[in-house]
């Protein structure tokens, strides 16, 4: 089987002191994707700086990362990325959106993303699935680490909701067989989430912060979701190993 080449569209940078310990977002995605399939190759595009894949790029599919920015901000790079998403989806390019990426795909294709009235959602969130994870046949629930204020509040035309919970009703959706989007962070390790939450402890408030830390003791389904990501990009069933 040939090497699967995954392009990670980096929409933000990790805080410098955390990057020293945990790496940048493309490295985090590389880590979890290699756990799912040791043969995957990951390449990075810095979309904040206008580095978008060209038609000649030979990636099998793309992942859009999280970001501290909001998809509805009038930033030229966000608008350019939204236009790229529209073209990629129209051409049938395999695409996975994560957190900001999940919101941007919905926003670019006619859905809605807004700041959640409840404020921050952090920690390990569990959501029931309407069907098993795409391409894997695994599970009727999904546990992933979250860190966000914005949420998708209306799906774009043609999208199918796959899972959510009371905190985040639209946490997972797909568009056909080639687009999969999730609000949670499969790339986050518990160690990175713990360090990130500590930076925002005063913003979160003690009760939310303490509950989120406690939730990190629950193993997430990050590798299972990485297999689903690769199944969408590969266009066939993921390795069940």
PEKA-V675796 format. One line per field, one symbol per residue. psi: psi as a letter, one per 40 degrees, with the letter a starting at -180 (. if undefined). burial: # if it has 9 or more other C-alpha atoms within 8 Angstrom, else .. A space follows every 10 residues. Layout:
psi: ???
burial: ???
This chain:
psi: hihhhhhhhh eiiihddddd deiidddddd ddddddheei hhiihgddee gihidehgid iihhiiieii deighddddd dddddddddd efhhhhhhbd ddddddddee ahhihhdeai hiahhhiiie iihhedehie ihhihigidi ihehiiheih heiaaddgdg ehiihaeehh iidigdehid ddddddddde ddddiddddd dddddeehhi fddddddddd ddddeaiihe .
burial: ...####### ##.#...##. ..####.### ####.##..# ########.. .#......## #######... #.....###. ######.##. ..######## ########## ###..#...# #########. .##.##...# ########## ###.##..#. #####..#.# #####..### ########.# .######... #..#...##. ###.##...# ########## #####..#.. .
